[in-house]
Amino acid sequence: MMGPAHSLSGAAAWLGVGAAAAAAGHTMPWPVLLVGALICAGAALAPDLDHKSATISRAFGPVSRGLCEIVDKLSSAVYKATRKQGDPRRSGGHRTLTHTWLWAVLIGAGTSALAIFGGRWAVLAILFIHMVLAIEGLLWRAARGSSSDVLVWLLAATSAWILAGVLDKPGNGADWLFTAPGQEYLWLGLPIVLGALVHDIGDALTVSGCPILWPIPIGRKRWYPIGPPRMMRFRAGSWIELKVLMPVFMLLGGVGGAAALNFI
């Protein structure tokens, strides 16, 4: 999938979680619903850290481009070290390590730990990074170009500062779901795990599939490309993605958000 579809699916997924949480009696305060949707929209781009041409590679200038090169090499090395006889030989790391359930869980757990032990500045950094990615994904073409980068960063920094201030107020959700002392913002890892998994599921619908289950072996492959039957798959950026899936994501997100806020 392309960046906008990934981000929209991530936001819709979190709004759906909000609806499910409300039904289960753990209603999200509106700041948690909003911030979680934005984080999930940004996190839904993050698995493409292994792709030097992806949206995330240009989001933070030379820093993200350099990080993408490192992750690409790391992913390629892990693939070569763990492949089985049935796995094809490949030269790059795209759609390998960062496109697995294990990566999603580790990144989410690491984010939660950083939020707890790093304090306010860590929370601000997490929000800033994912606000940038959400803007890049949801406003894909409008946010392109070096002249737009500074504006995106300023908007993300301002949004992160304001949203962190809102969340810090009593009852606004810093301690949503995890209420014990010292567990404020532990929930921040949840939209990051969800965003990564939604990205993987979206890629699984495309022609190449996605090795979501690694390192669990399937037959003669450890990097088995999960996906629906070939006749049901599509190419990234095709009309199915743009004309069918993206409107569906927007509709589901709207319904999920309304249900999460008890409007329906």
C-alpha positions, 0 to 999 in steps of 0.5 A: 500500500501507499502512505495515505492508505496506510495512515488512513487504515491506522487511524481507522483501526484506533477509532475502531479500538475506541469503539470496542473499548467503549463497548467494554466499559473502558471508554477513551477520553476524547484526547486519548481517542484523538492522540491515539488515532494520530499516533496510529496513523503515523505508526502505520508508516513506520514499518517502511523504515526498511525502504529508502524510497518510502514516505518515512525516509524523507520525513526527517531529512538526512536523519530518517534517510540514514536510519532507513539505510541502517534498518535496510541493511539490518533487515537484510542481514536478519533475513539471510541469517534466518532464511530456510531452503524455501525462502528465495535469495534477495539483496534488500531488506524491504518487507522482512524484519520490520514487517513482522508481528515480533517487530511490532510488539518490540517497538510498542513495548519499547515505546511504552517503556520510554514513555514511563521512564523517560518522563515528559520529554520522552512523551513529547518526542514520541508525539512529535515523531508520530505527528510528523508521520501522520501529517506526511501520510494523511496529507501526502502530496501537500507535505512533499518537498523540502520547503514543506518539511520545516512547516510540517515539523513546526506543526508537529511540534506545536501539536505534540506540545498542545496535546501533551498538555491536554493529556496531562490534565486530570481525567484526560487520559494520561492514565487511561487503561493503566491506572496504577501510580507510575503507569501514566502513558503506558498505553502509548505503545498500543497504537504503535503496535496496532499501526505496525500490524495494520501496515503489515495486513495492508501489505499482505493484501498486495501482490507480494504478500507480507511475512507477518508471522516470522519467525514462525516457519511455514513449510519450507519457509520462515519468511512466508508471504502471508496474503489472500489468494492471488486473484484477490491481491492488488498492486500498491497504488492501484485503483482498488486502493485509491477508489475502494479501500481508502473511502472504506477506511474513512467510513469505518473510521467515522463510524468507529469514532462516533461509537467511541464517543457514544454518539451512536 
